[in-house]
Amino acid sequence: MIPTVVNERSVRSFRFYRDGYLCEGICYGNTLYRLVKTFGKHEEDSAYSCCGQLLQYSSADHPAAIITTSPQQYRLWAELRVELPSDAAVALQYA
């Protein structure tokens, strides 16, 4: 599955509490996503690689992850309804 890449200006952002932490979220195409990881502009390959790992949890209706881009960074977002297995979460921490 090819990652969905969206300009950061075209999404609506919000903040929410989850497990006692203040988290960042976005709404894109009637789907809510949570911030998983931020990558510098020179880390494009890492952003796409991590997104590919998350896309294996996608359904046919919508992607489990998307990437937003701005002049400074890439940001990886996971759909709020998708629970990441602990091994995927650990792998993303060290990506």
RAPE-V436833 format. One record per residue. N is the residue number from 1. RES is the residue in one letter. SS is DSSP state (h for helix, s for strand, l for the rest). NEAR is the number of other C-alpha atoms within 8 Angstrom. Layout:
# RAPE-V436833
n res ss near
N RES SS NEAR
N RES SS NEAR
This chain:
# RAPE-V436833
n res ss near
1 M l 4
2 I l 4
3 P l 11
4 T s 8
5 V s 8
6 V s 10
7 N s 9
8 E h 8
9 R h 6
10 S h 6
11 V l 10
12 R s 8
13 S s 8
14 F s 7
15 R s 8
16 F s 8
17 Y s 8
18 R s 7
19 D l 4
20 G l 5
21 Y s 6
22 L s 8
23 C s 10
24 E s 10
25 G s 13
26 I s 12
27 C s 11
28 Y s 9
29 G l 4
30 N l 5
31 T s 7
32 L s 10
33 Y s 13
34 R s 12
35 L s 13
36 V s 8
37 K s 9
38 T s 9
39 F s 13
40 G s 9
41 K h 9
42 H h 5
43 E h 9
44 E h 10
45 D h 6
46 S h 9
47 A h 13
48 Y h 10
49 S h 8
50 C h 11
51 C h 13
52 G h 11
53 Q h 8
54 L h 13
55 L h 12
56 Q l 7
57 Y l 7
58 S l 10
59 S l 7
60 A l 5
61 D l 4
62 H l 6
63 P l 11
64 A l 13
65 A s 15
66 I s 13
67 I s 15
68 T s 12
69 T s 12
70 S l 9
71 P l 5
72 Q l 7
73 Q s 10
74 Y s 15
75 R s 13
76 L s 16
77 W s 14
78 A s 13
79 E s 12
80 L l 8
81 R l 4
82 V l 8
83 E l 5
84 L l 7
85 P l 6
86 S h 6
87 D h 6
88 A h 10
89 A h 9
90 V h 8
91 A h 8
92 L h 9
93 Q h 7
94 Y l 5
95 A l 6
